[in-house]
Amino acid sequence: METANDNALNKVISLFGANDTGRGGLCPGCGHHSITIDNKKGKVLAWCAAECGAQDAINAKVRELLGPEKPLTLSTWCAWKKLPEHWVRDFALVHERVFVSKDGKPHKGRTLCFPYIGLPEVREWVDGEGTKHTTRTRHEGGFKFRPYKHKKGFWGEYTGPMLYGFNLLPYYEAHGIELNTVVLVEGESDTITLAYNGIPTLGVPGAPNGWRDEFAKVPVLAAARRILFIEEPDEASAKLTKKIAASFEPGKVWRVKLPVKDASDLWTRNPKEFATEWQRAVSAAASVIPTNDTTAVEGERHYMLTRMSERTPKALEWFWPGKIPKNKVAMFAGEPGAAKSLVTCSLAALQSTGSCLPGEVMPSLNVAEVAMLYCEDDTDDTVLPRLIASGADLTRIHELKVKRIAQDGTEEERHLALDTDLAILRECLRENPKIRLVTIDPITNYTGAAKITDEKAMRDVLTPLKELASEREVTIILVAHLNKRSDVNALNRVLGAVAMTGVARSAWLFAADEDAPDDGFDHMLMLHGKLNVGRKAKQSLKYSIKTKDIAELPPEADAVPYIEWNGESEQTAEDVLDTSSGKKSEKAGKRQEGVAFLRSMLGGGPRLADEVNNAAAARSISEATLRRAKKDLKVQSEKERGTPNGRIYWRLAGDGRLPMSSNDEQYC
């Protein structure tokens, strides 16, 4: 029974003698205190929890108390949908009409009716006198009636399938509303709500089976640049999305998901915020790529079992020999400032020119194209100058973004979301087979709604990406940041779930090289993290950040950074990045020992660098520890004056005394 407030609910509770929560009422059928009463969606419901079968008697008592449910009129429907009655009456052709059933019996009273009116059929003909005539005829597809607020409608005088909303096309034309983008929804209410907001819309009746392939040939849909389908949160609507997409060319149909069930709910919830929320949802629309139906036919197996004897082994191929396998996913992770993004620019440049990779004598790369996804750096003033400074062939490097549709039908850009847009990436790689390297920087900004700390969600996103790399024969490099944890080893410091590095076949970690000489440049390390295929790389790589002026920028512009590779390093990821308590304490102890040694060695004045190094070696203090201690104390190096091959002296910062004699050693 319909009610606008809790008054009717309280009446029914009193009628059955239920408690304040609507439970324990006396059932007129079985005599037990088993009546449950609720008020859902404006209807008072009463039923026997003991399922005694007396529902008709229960309904009769409620109906006697509250009276029959009120028919749904145009006025009450417009108030419910928060739409002006005069606009609906003038343009949407929703009205009240008597429904006549198939057996010819009229429904009691007038009820709300949605007429399905087709496109005008234009026919030209010539009469007997040679005069040309044009006849326009509109066909009616039927009338859909809705008698009550909370009951679905039923058809009357139905003549065949037809989209709802063709009658609104003259309204769009008269008000200058472009039809570049047309929205498809389920049913009539959403069609009218969106039309009132100036959004051209057609409704699909009887989802998911109401769609017909011939609807795609309707002129308004055939001419539209984009079709936006509002997918509701149920399996039937998801099925309808696939059916609609299969009727159009790839890339034309886009899926829109609203924060509520449908467009009418979005409008009635808060009309003032509708435009903002609608635009936000449309901006996140995802292109629906038609896929082949993989549903097994009767008698077909639902699995594949292949004998290994039927497979052919093949050699492992390398993108970067010994470091990054070809056609697989690799991970680059490092601390802020370690120039990870600059390294990806360097590798993109080398791929685009087929040049030798660091450590190679003969190039292993063939000239190929690169697709770069990035969101933390701007293209024109950061990424592009870096590529130029790295010597890239810019004709072979692409920035990859995803299209989105603005409310006015124009195309804009957004970042790809791997949880929903993998089909778009697959489409791009299929249509651009020369792309052999894809960089995603940082991966945490491209996982869409999937949380980077959710293990299952990350595997659901990254595993298909791994399969795509193999399928399209591309190498994919993911860039990530390190977390600040101090209780784990180096590889477990990669930000996010374990799957972030687990899915990757190769992982490299990046950090500052604290053992590098202080020559005014930033020195970094590319440290081996893991390699699941092939033989583990024994050496890490050293690189420095240099700068150069490029001709494409004005003379007063800042110099552009690029990577200079400086050979191999004996340092490991565990040495540099392992922050577990044992390693951390060991590092700190060695560093403190080096600082104490240098302070004692140089406390009496400057000493020869060779003497200091020899004394350190005698105490088993490594060169790396000595360099770190030298940086901590800001030890200065100074060449001996007045001799052609001056010796190098070390002095503590601020110590202006003359060098000590080698005979004055006090710490050996």
C-alpha positions as CSV (number, residue, x, y, z in Angstrom):
1,M,0.0,0.0,0.0
2,E,1.4,3.4,-1.0
3,T,2.1,6.0,1.7
4,A,3.9,9.3,1.7
5,N,4.8,9.2,5.4
6,D,5.0,6.9,8.5
7,N,1.4,7.5,9.5
8,A,0.2,4.5,7.4
9,L,3.0,2.3,8.8
10,N,1.9,3.2,12.4
11,K,-1.7,2.3,11.5
12,V,-0.8,-1.1,10.2
13,I,1.5,-1.8,13.2
14,S,-1.4,-1.0,15.5
15,L,-3.8,-3.1,13.4
16,F,-1.8,-6.3,14.0
17,G,-0.7,-5.4,17.5
18,A,3.0,-5.4,16.5
19,N,5.8,-3.8,18.6
20,D,7.5,-0.5,17.7
21,T,9.9,-2.2,15.3
22,G,7.0,-3.7,13.3
23,R,7.6,-7.3,14.6
24,G,5.5,-9.8,16.5
25,G,2.0,-8.9,15.1
26,L,-0.8,-11.4,15.5
27,C,-1.4,-13.3,12.2
28,P,-5.1,-13.7,11.2
29,G,-4.3,-17.0,9.5
30,C,-2.2,-19.1,12.0
31,G,-2.8,-17.1,15.2
32,H,0.9,-16.8,15.9
33,H,2.7,-13.5,16.7
34,S,4.6,-13.8,13.5
35,I,3.5,-10.8,11.5
36,T,6.4,-8.6,10.2
37,I,5.7,-5.1,9.0
38,D,7.9,-2.8,7.0
39,N,7.8,0.4,4.9
40,K,10.0,-0.1,1.8
41,K,10.1,2.4,-1.1
42,G,6.9,4.0,0.1
43,K,4.9,0.8,0.4
44,V,3.7,-0.7,3.7
45,L,4.3,-4.4,3.6
46,A,3.0,-7.0,6.1
47,W,3.6,-10.7,6.0
48,C,3.7,-13.8,8.2
49,A,7.2,-15.0,9.1
50,A,5.8,-18.4,9.7
51,E,4.7,-18.6,6.1
52,C,1.2,-19.9,6.9
53,G,-0.2,-19.0,3.5
54,A,-2.6,-16.4,4.8
55,Q,-1.0,-13.6,2.7
56,D,-4.3,-12.8,0.9
57,A,-6.1,-12.3,4.3
58,I,-3.2,-10.1,5.5
59,N,-3.4,-8.0,2.4
60,A,-7.1,-7.6,2.7
61,K,-6.8,-6.3,6.2
62,V,-4.2,-3.8,5.1
63,R,-6.2,-2.7,2.1
64,E,-9.3,-2.3,4.2
65,L,-7.4,0.0,6.6
66,L,-5.5,2.1,4.0
67,G,-7.6,1.8,0.9
68,P,-6.4,0.8,-2.6
69,E,-3.1,1.9,-4.0
70,K,-3.4,5.3,-5.7
71,P,-3.0,5.2,-9.5
72,L,0.0,6.9,-11.0
73,T,-1.0,10.1,-12.7
74,L,1.2,12.5,-14.8
75,S,1.2,15.0,-11.8
76,T,2.3,12.4,-9.3
77,W,4.9,11.0,-11.6
78,C,6.4,14.4,-12.3
79,A,6.5,15.2,-8.6
80,W,8.2,11.9,-8.0
81,K,10.8,12.5,-10.8
82,K,11.2,16.2,-9.9
83,L,10.4,17.3,-13.4
84,P,8.1,20.2,-14.4
85,E,4.7,18.9,-15.6
86,H,4.3,21.5,-18.3
87,W,7.6,20.5,-19.9
88,V,6.9,16.8,-19.8
89,R,3.4,17.4,-21.2
90,D,4.6,19.7,-24.0
91,F,7.7,17.7,-25.2
92,A,7.9,14.2,-23.7
93,L,4.4,13.0,-24.8
94,V,3.8,11.3,-21.5
95,H,0.0,11.4,-20.7
96,E,-2.9,9.5,-19.2
97,R,-4.9,7.0,-21.2
98,V,-7.2,4.1,-20.6
99,F,-5.5,0.8,-21.1
100,V,-7.3,-1.9,-23.1
101,S,-6.1,-5.4,-22.6
102,K,-5.7,-8.0,-25.4
103,D,-9.1,-9.4,-24.6
104,G,-10.7,-6.0,-25.2
105,K,-11.4,-5.2,-21.5
106,P,-10.5,-1.6,-20.5
107,H,-8.5,-1.0,-17.3
108,K,-10.4,0.8,-14.6
109,G,-9.7,4.6,-14.9
110,R,-6.9,6.4,-16.7
111,T,-3.3,5.5,-16.1
112,L,0.1,6.9,-17.0
113,C,1.1,6.1,-20.6
114,F,4.4,6.3,-22.5
115,P,3.7,6.3,-26.3
116,Y,6.5,4.8,-28.5
117,I,6.5,7.0,-31.6
118,G,8.9,6.1,-34.5
119,L,10.9,8.3,-36.8
120,P,8.9,9.9,-39.6
121,E,8.8,7.9,-42.8
122,V,9.2,10.3,-45.7
123,R,7.7,9.3,-49.0
124,E,7.8,11.3,-52.3
125,W,5.2,10.6,-55.0
126,V,3.9,12.2,-58.2
127,D,0.1,12.5,-58.9
128,G,-1.6,12.0,-62.2
129,E,-1.0,15.7,-63.1
130,G,2.7,15.4,-62.6
131,T,2.8,17.3,-59.3
132,K,5.3,16.0,-56.7
133,H,4.1,15.4,-53.2
134,T,5.9,14.6,-49.9
135,T,4.2,12.6,-47.2
136,R,5.6,12.2,-43.7
137,T,4.2,9.4,-41.6
138,R,5.0,8.6,-38.0
139,H,4.5,5.0,-36.9
140,E,3.5,4.1,-33.4
141,G,5.4,1.2,-31.8
142,G,2.9,0.8,-29.0
143,F,2.0,2.2,-25.6
144,K,3.6,1.3,-22.3
145,F,1.4,1.8,-19.3
146,R,2.4,2.1,-15.6
147,P,-0.6,1.9,-13.3
148,Y,1.1,2.3,-9.9
149,K,4.3,3.9,-8.6
150,H,6.0,0.7,-7.5
151,K,4.9,-1.6,-10.2
152,K,6.5,-2.2,-13.6
153,G,4.6,-1.2,-16.7
154,F,2.9,-3.4,-19.2
155,W,2.4,-3.0,-22.9
156,G,-0.8,-2.2,-24.8
157,E,-1.4,-2.1,-28.6
158,Y,2.3,-3.2,-29.1
159,T,3.3,-3.6,-32.7
160,G,7.0,-4.3,-32.5
161,P,10.4,-3.3,-31.0
162,M,11.3,0.4,-31.1
163,L,13.6,2.7,-29.2
164,Y,11.9,5.3,-26.9
165,G,12.5,9.0,-27.4
166,F,12.3,9.7,-31.2
167,N,9.6,12.2,-30.4
168,L,12.2,14.3,-28.6
169,L,14.4,14.8,-31.7
170,P,12.5,17.9,-32.9
171,Y,13.0,19.4,-29.4
172,Y,16.8,18.9,-29.6
173,E,16.9,20.5,-33.1
174,A,14.8,23.4,-32.0
175,H,17.0,24.1,-29.0
176,G,20.3,23.7,-30.8
177,I,21.3,20.5,-29.0
178,E,24.0,18.7,-31.0
179,L,23.6,15.0,-31.7
180,N,27.4,14.2,-31.9
181,T,27.0,12.1,-28.8
182,V,23.8,10.2,-28.1
183,V,23.1,8.5,-24.8
184,L,21.3,5.1,-24.5
185,V,19.5,4.2,-21.3
186,E,17.2,1.4,-20.1
187,G,13.6,2.6,-20.2
188,E,11.5,5.7,-20.5
189,S,12.1,7.6,-17.2
190,D,15.8,8.1,-17.7
191,T,15.3,9.1,-21.4
192,I,13.0,12.0,-20.3
193,T,15.2,13.0,-17.3
194,L,18.3,13.4,-19.5
195,A,16.4,15.1,-22.3
196,Y,15.2,17.7,-19.8
197,N,18.8,18.3,-19.0
198,G,19.7,18.9,-22.6
199,I,21.3,15.5,-23.2
200,P,20.0,13.7,-26.3
201,T,18.9,10.2,-25.2
202,L,17.1,7.2,-26.5
203,G,15.7,4.4,-24.3
204,V,16.0,0.7,-24.8
205,P,12.9,-1.2,-23.7
206,G,12.9,-4.6,-22.2
207,A,16.7,-4.8,-21.2
208,P,18.7,-6.8,-21.9
209,N,16.7,-8.5,-24.7
210,G,15.1,-5.4,-26.0
211,W,18.1,-4.3,-28.1
212,R,18.1,-5.2,-31.8
213,D,21.0,-5.0,-34.2
214,E,18.9,-3.0,-36.6
215,F,18.7,-0.2,-34.1
216,A,22.3,0.7,-34.9
217,K,21.1,1.7,-38.4
218,V,18.7,4.3,-37.1
219,P,20.0,7.6,-38.6
220,V,20.5,9.5,-35.3
221,L,22.6,6.6,-33.9
222,A,24.4,5.8,-37.2
223,A,25.4,9.5,-37.6
224,A,26.5,10.0,-34.0
225,R,30.3,10.1,-33.3
226,R,29.9,8.4,-29.9
227,I,27.2,6.3,-28.1
228,L,27.2,6.5,-24.3
229,F,25.4,3.6,-22.7
230,I,24.5,4.1,-19.0
231,E,25.2,0.7,-17.5
232,E,23.2,-0.1,-14.4
233,P,24.8,-2.2,-11.6
234,D,23.4,-5.6,-12.5
235,E,24.3,-8.5,-14.8
236,A,21.5,-7.9,-17.2
237,S,22.8,-4.4,-17.9
238,A,26.4,-5.6,-18.4
239,K,25.0,-8.1,-20.9
240,L,23.1,-5.3,-22.7
241,T,26.4,-3.3,-22.9
242,K,28.0,-6.1,-24.9
243,K,25.0,-6.5,-27.2
244,I,25.0,-2.8,-28.0
245,A,28.7,-2.6,-28.6
246,A,28.6,-5.6,-31.0
247,S,26.2,-3.7,-33.2
248,F,28.6,-0.8,-33.8
249,E,32.1,-0.4,-35.1
250,P,34.8,-0.7,-32.4
251,G,35.4,2.4,-30.4
252,K,32.0,4.0,-30.9
253,V,30.2,2.7,-27.8
254,W,31.4,3.9,-24.4
255,R,30.3,2.6,-21.0
256,V,29.2,5.1,-18.3
257,K,28.8,4.0,-14.7
258,L,26.9,6.4,-12.4
259,P,27.4,6.6,-8.6
260,V,23.7,5.5,-8.3
261,K,21.5,3.1,-10.2
262,D,20.4,5.2,-13.1
263,A,20.1,8.8,-14.4
264,S,16.7,9.4,-12.7
265,D,18.2,8.6,-9.3
266,L,21.2,10.9,-10.0
267,W,18.7,13.7,-10.8
268,T,16.2,13.2,-8.0
269,R,19.0,12.8,-5.4
270,N,20.2,16.4,-5.9
271,P,19.2,18.3,-9.0
272,K,21.6,21.1,-8.2
273,E,24.6,18.7,-8.3
274,F,23.4,16.7,-11.3
275,A,25.5,18.5,-14.0
276,T,28.7,18.1,-12.0
277,E,28.1,14.5,-11.1
278,W,27.0,13.7,-14.7
279,Q,30.1,15.3,-16.2
280,R,32.3,13.4,-13.7
281,A,30.8,10.1,-14.7
282,V,31.0,10.8,-18.4
283,S,34.6,11.9,-18.1
284,A,35.4,8.4,-16.7
285,A,33.6,6.6,-19.5
286,A,35.4,3.6,-21.0
287,S,35.3,2.5,-24.6
288,V,33.6,-0.9,-25.0
289,I,35.6,-3.1,-27.4
290,P,33.4,-5.8,-29.0
291,T,34.7,-9.2,-28.2
292,N,33.9,-12.6,-29.7
293,D,31.3,-14.6,-27.8
294,T,33.3,-17.3,-26.0
295,T,30.2,-19.1,-24.5
296,A,30.6,-22.8,-25.2
297,V,28.0,-24.4,-27.4
298,E,26.4,-27.6,-26.4
299,G,28.9,-30.5,-26.4
300,E,31.9,-28.1,-26.4
301,R,34.5,-28.5,-23.6
302,H,34.9,-25.6,-21.1
303,Y,38.6,-26.2,-20.7
304,M,41.8,-26.7,-22.8
305,L,44.3,-29.5,-22.1
306,T,47.5,-29.5,-24.2
307,R,50.2,-32.1,-24.1
308,M,53.7,-30.6,-23.6
309,S,54.8,-32.9,-26.5
310,E,52.7,-30.8,-28.8
311,R,54.4,-27.6,-27.8
312,T,57.6,-26.2,-29.4
313,P,60.3,-24.8,-27.1
314,K,61.9,-21.4,-27.9
315,A,64.8,-19.5,-26.7
316,L,64.4,-16.7,-24.2
317,E,64.8,-13.3,-25.9
318,W,66.2,-10.2,-24.3
319,F,65.3,-6.6,-24.5
320,W,68.4,-5.8,-22.4
321,P,70.7,-8.8,-22.3
322,G,71.0,-10.2,-18.8
323,K,68.8,-7.5,-17.3
324,I,65.3,-7.2,-18.9
325,P,63.7,-10.1,-20.8
326,K,61.8,-9.3,-24.0
327,N,58.0,-9.3,-24.3
328,K,57.6,-9.4,-20.5
329,V,56.9,-7.0,-17.7
330,A,59.8,-5.3,-15.8
331,M,59.7,-3.1,-12.7
332,F,61.8,0.0,-12.0
333,A,61.4,1.2,-8.4
334,G,63.4,3.8,-6.5
335,E,63.7,6.6,-4.1
336,P,62.6,10.1,-5.0
337,G,65.3,11.9,-7.0
338,A,66.9,8.7,-8.3
339,A,66.0,9.8,-11.9
340,K,63.8,6.7,-12.7
341,S,61.8,8.7,-15.2
342,L,65.0,10.0,-16.8
343,V,66.2,6.4,-17.2
344,T,63.0,5.5,-19.0
345,C,63.6,8.4,-21.4
346,S,67.1,7.1,-22.0
347,L,65.9,3.6,-22.8
348,A,63.1,5.0,-25.0
349,A,65.7,7.0,-26.9
350,L,68.0,3.9,-27.3
351,Q,65.0,1.8,-28.5
352,S,63.9,4.5,-31.1
353,T,67.4,4.6,-32.6
354,G,68.4,0.9,-32.1
355,S,71.5,2.0,-30.2
356,C,73.7,-0.1,-27.8
357,L,72.3,-0.5,-24.4
358,P,74.6,0.2,-21.4
359,G,77.2,-2.6,-21.2
360,E,76.7,-3.7,-24.8
361,V,79.3,-3.8,-27.6
362,M,76.9,-4.7,-30.3
363,P,73.3,-3.3,-30.2
364,S,70.7,-6.0,-29.3
365,L,67.8,-3.6,-30.0
366,N,66.2,-3.2,-33.4
367,V,64.9,0.2,-34.3
368,A,61.3,0.2,-33.0
369,E,58.6,2.6,-31.6
370,V,57.8,3.4,-28.0
371,A,54.6,4.3,-26.2
372,M,55.0,6.3,-23.0
373,L,52.4,6.7,-20.3
374,Y,53.3,9.3,-17.7
375,C,51.4,11.7,-15.5
376,E,53.8,13.3,-13.0
377,D,55.8,15.3,-15.7
378,D,54.6,17.7,-18.3
379,T,55.2,16.8,-21.9
380,D,56.4,20.0,-23.6
381,D,58.8,21.4,-20.9
382,T,60.0,18.1,-19.3
383,V,59.6,14.8,-21.2
384,L,60.1,16.1,-24.7
385,P,63.4,18.1,-23.9
386,R,64.7,15.1,-22.0
387,L,64.1,12.8,-25.0
388,I,65.9,15.3,-27.3
389,A,68.8,15.5,-24.9
390,S,68.9,11.7,-24.8
391,G,69.2,11.6,-28.6
392,A,65.8,10.1,-29.3
393,D,64.2,9.8,-32.7
394,L,61.0,11.6,-31.8
395,T,59.1,10.2,-34.8
396,R,59.2,6.8,-33.1
397,I,58.1,7.8,-29.6
398,H,54.4,8.4,-28.7
399,E,52.6,9.7,-25.7
400,L,49.6,7.5,-25.0
401,K,46.4,8.7,-23.4
402,V,42.8,7.6,-23.5
403,K,39.9,9.6,-25.0
404,R,37.0,10.8,-23.0
405,I,33.8,12.5,-24.1
406,A,32.9,15.9,-22.8
407,Q,29.2,16.9,-22.3
408,D,29.2,18.9,-25.5
409,G,30.4,15.8,-27.4
410,T,34.0,16.9,-28.0
411,E,36.9,14.6,-27.3
412,E,39.2,15.2,-24.3
413,E,42.0,13.2,-22.7
414,R,42.4,11.2,-19.6
415,H,44.9,8.7,-18.2
416,L,44.5,5.0,-19.0
417,A,43.1,2.8,-16.2
418,L,44.4,-0.7,-16.5
419,D,41.4,-2.2,-14.6
420,T,38.9,-1.1,-17.3
421,D,41.0,0.1,-20.3
422,L,43.2,-2.9,-21.0
423,A,41.2,-3.5,-24.2
424,I,42.1,0.0,-25.4
425,L,45.8,-0.7,-24.8
426,R,45.4,-3.9,-26.7
427,E,43.7,-2.1,-29.5
428,C,46.5,0.5,-29.7
429,L,49.2,-2.2,-29.8
430,R,47.3,-4.2,-32.4
431,E,46.9,-1.1,-34.7
432,N,50.5,0.0,-34.1
433,P,52.6,-3.1,-34.4
434,K,55.9,-1.2,-34.6
435,I,55.6,-0.4,-30.9
436,R,58.0,-2.7,-29.0
437,L,58.4,-0.8,-25.7
438,V,55.7,0.6,-23.3
439,T,56.7,2.6,-20.2
440,I,54.1,3.3,-17.5
441,D,55.3,6.0,-15.0
442,P,54.2,5.6,-12.2
443,I,52.2,2.4,-12.3
444,T,50.3,3.4,-9.1
445,N,48.5,6.1,-11.1
446,Y,47.3,3.8,-13.8
447,T,45.5,1.0,-11.8
448,G,42.1,2.7,-11.9
449,A,39.8,1.8,-9.0
450,A,42.0,-1.1,-7.9
451,K,43.8,-0.3,-4.6
452,I,47.6,-0.7,-4.9
453,T,47.7,-2.3,-1.5
454,D,45.1,-5.0,-2.4
455,E,47.0,-8.1,-3.4
456,K,44.2,-9.7,-5.4
457,A,43.2,-6.5,-7.1
458,M,46.8,-5.8,-8.2
459,R,47.1,-9.4,-9.6
460,D,43.8,-9.0,-11.4
461,V,45.2,-5.8,-13.0
462,L,48.8,-6.8,-13.7
463,T,48.4,-10.4,-14.7
464,P,46.4,-9.5,-17.8
465,L,49.0,-6.8,-18.5
466,K,51.7,-9.5,-18.4
467,E,49.7,-11.7,-20.8
468,L,49.2,-8.7,-23.1
469,A,53.0,-8.1,-23.3
470,S,53.5,-11.7,-24.5
471,E,50.5,-11.6,-26.9
472,R,51.5,-8.3,-28.6
473,E,55.3,-9.0,-28.2
474,V,56.1,-5.8,-26.3
475,T,58.3,-5.1,-23.3
476,I,56.5,-3.2,-20.6
477,I,58.4,-1.3,-18.0
478,L,56.5,-0.2,-14.9
479,V,57.9,2.6,-12.7
480,A,57.2,2.7,-9.0
481,H,58.3,4.4,-5.8
482,L,59.7,2.9,-2.7
483,N,58.0,2.9,0.7
484,K,59.7,4.2,3.8
485,R,59.5,1.0,5.8
486,S,62.6,0.1,7.9
487,D,61.8,-3.5,8.7
488,V,62.0,-5.2,5.3
489,N,64.6,-6.1,2.7
490,A,65.2,-4.0,-0.4
491,L,62.8,-5.7,-2.8
492,N,59.9,-5.5,-0.3
493,R,60.3,-1.7,-0.2
494,V,58.5,-1.4,-3.6
495,L,55.3,0.6,-2.9
496,G,52.0,-1.4,-2.9
497,A,51.1,-5.1,-2.8
498,V,53.7,-7.9,-3.3
499,A,52.1,-8.4,-6.8
500,M,53.7,-5.1,-7.9
501,T,57.0,-7.0,-8.1
502,G,55.7,-10.5,-8.2
503,V,54.1,-10.3,-11.6
504,A,57.3,-8.6,-13.1
505,R,59.9,-11.0,-14.4
506,S,62.7,-8.5,-13.8
507,A,63.0,-5.8,-11.1
508,W,65.6,-3.1,-10.7
509,L,66.0,-0.7,-7.8
510,F,67.3,2.9,-8.1
511,A,69.1,4.9,-5.4
512,A,71.8,7.6,-4.9
513,D,75.4,6.4,-5.1
514,E,76.9,7.6,-1.8
515,D,80.3,6.2,-2.7
516,A,80.6,8.2,-5.9
517,P,83.2,11.0,-6.0
518,D,82.1,14.5,-5.2
519,D,82.5,16.1,-8.6
520,G,79.4,18.3,-8.8
521,F,77.2,15.7,-10.5
522,D,74.4,13.5,-9.1
523,H,75.6,9.9,-9.2
524,M,73.0,7.1,-9.1
525,L,72.9,3.3,-9.0
526,M,70.6,0.8,-10.9
527,L,70.6,-2.1,-8.5
528,H,69.5,-5.6,-9.3
529,G,66.4,-6.6,-7.5
530,K,65.3,-9.9,-9.1
531,L,65.3,-11.8,-12.4
532,N,62.9,-14.8,-12.7
533,V,64.2,-15.9,-16.1
534,G,67.7,-16.4,-17.2
535,R,70.9,-16.1,-15.1
536,K,70.9,-13.4,-12.4
537,A,72.9,-10.3,-13.3
538,K,76.0,-10.1,-11.2
539,Q,76.6,-6.4,-11.5
540,S,74.7,-3.3,-10.8
541,L,75.0,-0.2,-13.1
542,K,76.3,3.3,-12.3
543,Y,74.9,6.4,-14.0
544,S,75.1,10.1,-13.5
545,I,72.8,13.0,-14.3
546,K,74.4,15.4,-16.7
547,T,72.9,18.4,-18.5
548,K,73.2,20.0,-21.9
549,D,71.7,22.8,-23.9
550,I,69.5,21.8,-26.8
551,A,69.0,23.8,-30.0
552,E,65.2,23.4,-29.7
553,L,65.1,25.7,-26.7
554,P,66.0,29.4,-26.4
555,P,69.6,30.2,-25.2
556,E,68.4,31.5,-21.9
557,A,66.6,28.2,-21.1
558,D,67.9,25.9,-18.4
559,A,70.1,23.1,-19.5
560,V,68.3,19.8,-19.9
561,P,69.2,16.7,-17.9
562,Y,70.1,13.3,-19.5
563,I,71.6,10.0,-18.3
564,E,75.3,9.2,-18.7
565,W,75.9,5.5,-18.1
566,N,79.2,4.9,-16.2
567,G,79.8,1.2,-16.2
568,E,79.2,-1.5,-13.5
569,S,79.2,-1.4,-9.7
570,E,79.9,-4.1,-7.1
571,Q,77.2,-2.6,-4.8
572,T,74.0,-4.6,-4.3
573,A,70.5,-3.6,-3.5
574,E,70.9,-5.1,-0.1
575,D,74.0,-3.0,0.5
576,V,72.3,0.3,-0.5
577,L,68.6,-0.1,0.2
578,D,68.1,-2.9,2.7
579,T,66.7,-1.1,5.8
580,S,66.0,-4.2,7.9
581,S,67.2,-3.7,11.5
582,G,70.3,-5.9,11.2
583,K,71.6,-4.4,8.0
584,K,70.8,-0.8,9.1
585,S,72.7,-1.2,12.4
586,E,75.6,-2.8,10.6
587,K,75.8,0.1,8.1
588,A,75.6,2.7,10.8
589,G,78.3,1.0,12.9
590,K,80.7,0.9,9.9
591,R,80.0,4.5,9.0
592,Q,80.6,5.7,12.6
593,E,83.9,3.8,12.7
594,G,85.0,5.5,9.4
595,V,84.0,8.9,10.8
596,A,86.0,8.3,14.0
597,F,89.0,7.1,12.1
598,L,89.1,10.2,9.8
599,R,88.5,12.6,12.7
600,S,91.5,11.1,14.6
601,M,93.6,10.8,11.4
602,L,93.1,14.4,10.3
603,G,92.6,16.0,13.8
604,G,96.3,17.1,13.9
605,G,96.2,18.6,10.5
606,P,96.1,17.7,6.8
607,R,97.5,14.3,5.7
608,L,98.4,12.7,2.4
609,A,95.4,10.9,0.9
610,D,97.6,7.9,0.2
611,E,98.6,7.7,3.8
612,V,95.0,7.9,5.0
613,N,93.9,5.2,2.5
614,N,96.7,2.9,3.6
615,A,95.9,3.4,7.2
616,A,92.2,2.7,6.6
617,A,93.0,-0.5,4.7
618,A,95.2,-1.6,7.6
619,R,92.2,-1.3,9.9
620,S,89.9,-3.1,7.4
621,I,87.9,0.0,6.7
622,S,86.6,-0.3,3.1
623,E,87.0,2.4,0.5
624,A,83.2,2.8,0.3
625,T,83.0,3.4,4.1
626,L,85.9,5.8,3.9
627,R,84.2,7.8,1.1
628,R,80.9,8.0,3.1
629,A,82.8,9.2,6.2
630,K,84.6,11.7,4.1
631,K,81.3,13.1,2.9
632,D,79.9,13.2,6.5
633,L,82.9,15.2,7.7
634,K,83.1,17.3,4.6
635,V,86.7,16.5,4.2
636,Q,88.4,18.7,1.6
637,S,91.0,17.5,-1.0
638,E,93.8,19.8,-1.9
639,K,96.8,19.3,-4.3
640,E,100.3,20.1,-3.1
641,R,101.5,23.4,-4.6
642,G,104.9,24.1,-6.3
643,T,105.5,20.6,-7.7
644,P,104.6,19.3,-11.3
645,N,102.8,16.2,-10.0
646,G,101.4,17.5,-6.7
647,R,100.4,15.0,-4.1
648,I,96.8,15.0,-2.8
649,Y,96.2,16.1,0.9
650,W,93.0,15.7,2.9
651,R,92.0,18.2,5.5
652,L,89.0,18.6,7.8
653,A,86.6,21.4,6.8
654,G,87.9,24.7,8.1
655,D,91.4,23.4,8.9
656,G,93.8,26.0,7.5
657,R,97.0,24.5,8.9
658,L,99.9,23.3,6.7
659,P,100.2,19.7,5.8
660,M,101.8,17.4,8.4
661,S,105.0,15.5,7.6
662,S,104.7,11.9,6.9
663,N,107.0,11.3,9.8
664,D,104.4,12.7,12.2
665,E,101.8,9.9,11.8
666,Q,99.7,9.5,14.9
667,Y,97.2,7.0,13.6
668,C,98.3,4.0,11.6
